[in-house]
Amino acid sequence: MKLVVFAALVGVCLGAKLPGHVDGGHDEHHQEHQEHHEHHDAGFVHSGDFRHEQPHVAILFDDRQAPADGSYATNFETEDGVRVSENGQPGSAGQSNVEGSYSFTDPDGNLVEVRYVADEFGFRAESPYVPTPHPLPAHALQQIAYAEELRRLREQNGEPQFS
């Protein structure tokens, strides 16, 4: 018990505010920290004790519906152009079937829109901005066709199937 109390006391002491820091995490050396931070790349993670405020984005429209049958609908839009629309309902196999889309403007000014479906067959997103795999080469397609033919012949001959 003494060990637990001692560990809690050490935790409180370590979590206490350091001298020279005030609310908001800014102190008299903030300008020095800020100038130092500006010399680093955007990928640099600063371990200093100050925070940068992000601009607040107003919600222009927010409509959420959740009837008792387990379905739902969500639609919202923000002042910076983010739009989200999603509908869902319980699926026949216990899963949720969801269909929706979202859009936003990327840093280059392009409108990015993604449409998606999630159901018993998995999650599928459609957008020119979603990466897609390269087409299979001809030899791979031939191997797949060969394997399917072998499976068909085994089923026809009553041989056991292995998955």
C-alpha positions in Angstrom: 0.0 0.0 0.0 2.9 2.4 0.9 4.4 1.7 -2.6 1.1 2.6 -4.3 0.8 5.9 -2.3 4.5 6.6 -3.1 4.0 5.9 -6.8 1.0 8.2 -6.9 2.9 11.0 -5.2 5.8 10.7 -7.6 3.3 10.8 -10.5 1.7 14.0 -9.1 5.1 15.6 -8.7 6.2 14.7 -12.2 2.9 16.0 -13.7 3.1 19.4 -11.9 3.6 22.5 -13.9 7.2 23.6 -14.3 8.1 27.1 -13.0 7.9 29.9 -15.6 5.0 28.5 -17.5 1.6 30.1 -17.5 -1.8 29.0 -18.7 -2.0 28.2 -22.4 1.6 27.0 -22.4 3.1 30.3 -23.3 5.9 31.9 -21.3 8.4 34.8 -21.7 10.5 32.7 -24.0 7.7 32.0 -26.4 9.0 34.3 -29.1 12.5 32.7 -28.9 10.8 29.2 -29.2 8.7 30.5 -32.2 11.8 31.9 -34.0 13.6 28.7 -33.4 10.7 26.6 -34.7 10.5 28.6 -37.9 13.9 27.4 -38.9 12.8 23.8 -39.1 10.9 21.9 -41.8 7.1 21.3 -41.5 7.9 17.7 -40.5 9.8 18.7 -37.4 8.1 17.8 -34.1 8.8 20.5 -31.5 8.9 19.3 -27.9 8.4 22.8 -26.5 5.4 23.7 -24.3 3.4 25.9 -26.7 0.4 25.3 -28.9 -0.6 26.8 -32.2 -4.2 27.7 -32.5 -6.0 26.2 -35.5 -8.7 28.4 -37.1 -12.2 27.5 -36.0 -14.4 26.3 -38.8 -18.1 26.9 -38.6 -20.6 24.1 -39.3 -23.1 25.4 -41.9 -25.4 22.4 -41.9 -25.7 19.4 -39.6 -28.6 16.9 -40.0 -28.5 13.6 -38.1 -31.3 11.1 -38.0 -31.3 7.8 -36.1 -34.7 6.1 -36.0 -35.3 3.2 -33.7 -34.9 0.6 -36.5 -31.1 0.8 -36.4 -30.8 2.9 -39.6 -29.2 6.4 -39.6 -28.5 9.3 -41.9 -25.8 12.0 -41.4 -25.3 15.0 -43.5 -23.1 18.0 -42.7 -21.2 20.8 -44.4 -18.5 23.2 -43.0 -17.6 26.7 -44.1 -14.3 25.5 -45.5 -16.1 23.3 -48.0 -16.0 19.9 -46.3 -19.2 17.9 -47.1 -20.2 14.5 -45.6 -23.2 12.4 -46.4 -23.7 8.9 -45.0 -26.6 6.5 -44.7 -26.6 3.2 -42.8 -28.9 0.4 -42.0 -28.6 -3.1 -40.3 -27.5 -5.8 -42.7 -29.0 -9.3 -43.1 -25.9 -11.0 -41.6 -25.6 -8.7 -38.6 -23.3 -6.2 -40.3 -24.0 -2.6 -40.9 -24.6 -1.6 -44.6 -23.2 1.9 -45.1 -23.2 4.1 -48.2 -21.9 7.7 -48.3 -19.6 10.3 -49.7 -17.3 13.1 -48.5 -15.6 15.9 -50.3 -13.1 18.6 -49.5 -10.7 21.0 -51.3 -7.1 19.9 -51.2 -4.2 22.4 -50.6 -3.8 22.8 -54.4 -7.4 23.9 -54.8 -8.8 20.6 -56.3 -12.1 19.3 -55.2 -11.6 15.8 -53.8 -14.7 13.6 -53.7 -14.9 10.1 -52.4 -17.9 7.8 -52.6 -18.0 4.6 -50.6 -20.0 1.5 -49.7 -19.4 -0.8 -46.7 -21.4 -4.0 -46.5 -21.1 -7.8 -46.2 -18.6 -7.6 -49.2 -16.3 -5.2 -47.4 -15.4 -1.5 -47.8 -15.2 -0.1 -51.4 -14.2 3.5 -52.1 -14.4 5.2 -55.5 -12.6 8.3 -56.5 -9.9 9.3 -59.0 -7.9 10.2 -55.8 -8.0 6.7 -54.3 -5.0 4.6 -55.4 -5.8 1.6 -57.5 -3.6 -1.4 -58.2 -1.9 -2.0 -61.5 -3.7 -4.4 -63.9 -2.6 -8.0 -63.6 -0.1 -9.1 -66.2 -1.1 -11.7 -68.8 0.8 -14.6 -67.2 -1.0 -14.0 -63.8 -4.4 -14.0 -65.5 -3.4 -17.3 -67.2 -2.5 -18.8 -63.9 -5.8 -17.8 -62.4 -7.7 -19.3 -65.3 -5.7 -22.5 -65.0 -6.4 -22.8 -61.3 -10.1 -22.2 -61.9 -10.1 -24.9 -64.6 -8.4 -27.4 -62.2 -11.0 -26.6 -59.5 -13.8 -27.2 -62.0 -12.3 -30.5 -63.0 -11.9 -31.6 -59.4 -15.5 -30.8 -58.6 -16.6 -32.7 -61.7 -14.7 -35.8 -60.6 -15.9 -35.6 -57.0 -12.4 -35.0 -55.6 -12.1 -33.3 -52.2 -11.7 -29.5 -52.2 -9.1 -27.6 -50.3 -9.4 -23.9 -49.6 
